[in-house]
Amino acid sequence: MDTEARVARYYSHGRLEALILDTLRASGKNVDALATADLAGVDEQHLGWRAATVELARDLDLHSGLDVLDVGAGLGGPARYFAETYGCKVAGVDLTAECVQVASSLALRCGLGHLVRFVRGSAHALPFSSGTFDVVTLMHVGMNVFNKAAAFAEMRRVIKPGGVLAVFDVMRLDASPLPYPLPWADTADMNFLETPDTYRRLLAAQGFRVERERNQRDLALELGRSMRANATARSLPPLGPHVTMGSTTLHRLANVMNVLQAGSIAPIQMVARATPPGARA
């Protein structure tokens, strides 16, 4: 089985939509008229969670009329947030067929079917025409992308001249061994973390100029501590990361928070602009 097939299988569940909807019904939600906030516990599964999405969107100055692509969209949380809050049109692409199906269904239940669409595809071969998008986002995805050079080349292809690429990825800050399982990988051969220097080099090679960079470690630590404290005090919330990660959730989260605390990894936000052909990145 090739790497992308293994990644898709890793994120497949089998009855994810039914589980999410049953949980929402049990908490009194009308599943035919949802808001994106109702889903944030399960569809914002990156370090920093919904708060990181809010900050990234604000930094990008999103607005109505923009065409946005979210690469590695998962269950579609950021894509729906961008559309609901700013009125932009958003396409999401993901390797996992079940994620695409569930994300599409949840967008309709949030009344966002006219603004958001999801398709199955690879970051290495994006199923879109060249020069389609004003903004491309990559949130908590790069650790599952083994050929980042090819992925950034594809993002550069589909972005409009002068368009913006926003990366919010977990990156390695030192060479310390990582504990497994992690939220995105059971074993080291499925983990493709890279350093910020590597990201900068690969982005520059594809014609992107990094304009802003932010280490979001403190935000992730603060929210992670709060999540762990609440889990200890009240057990896990009804709709949280355990819905997709299952019985190993607390182990995986403890592993990632420990190496985050140690400074071996951090979620890094980079905002880069596609430079004109021939210009220096």
C-alpha positions, 0 to 999 in steps of 0.5 A: 500500500502506498503512503497516500493510501495509508494516510487515507486509511488512517483517517477513515472511520466507517460511521463518522457522520452517524456518530457526530450526528447522534452526539449532536442530537443527544446534546439537543442540537437540531442537526438540520440547522447547525452552526459551525461552532456546534462542530468545532470540537470535532472538525478543528483538529489542529494544535490551537483548535478553533482559536488558531483558525480564527487568528489565521483567518484574521491575518489573511483579511478574508472577505466576500468575493475571494476564492479560497482552497483548503488543502487537507480539509479533513472534516471541513472545520476551517473551510466552513468557518471561513465561509460562514464568517467572511462570505468567501467561496471555499473549496476543500480537498482531502485524500480520505473519501469519508472525510470528503463525504462527511464534510460535504454533508455537514456544510449542507447542514450548516446552510453553507452548500452555496459557498463550500464544496469538498472534493477528493484529491491529493496535495501532490496533484490538486484537481483544480485549474491553474490560477483558480484561487486567491488564497490557499491554506494548509492547516495541520497537514504537512506532517502527512505530506511526504513530498512537500516540494511537489505539494507546494508546486501544485499550490503555486500552480492553482494560486492566482498571481499575487495570491497568498498561501497560509501554512499552519503546520506542526514543525520540528524545532530539534532532532529529539526522538518523538513518542508514538502514537501521535495524533497524526501517526502511529509510527515514525514511517508515517510522520513527515515533520520538517523544520521551519527552515525546510518550509522556507526553502521549499516555499522560496523554490516554488516562488513564494515569499514568506511575509509573516511568520508566527510561532503558536506554541504558547497558544497551543500549550494554553489551550492544551492544558485547558483541554487536559484539565477539563478532561480530567475533571469532567471526562471527555466532552461529547464532541471532541478529538476522541470521536475520530481518534478513539480510545487512544486519544488521551495517550496521543494528546499527552505525547504531542503536548509533552514534546510541545512543552519540551520545545521539540515541535511547535505549530508554526504559521507562515503567510507567503505570497506568490511572487510574479514569474521571474521575481526573487522569492 
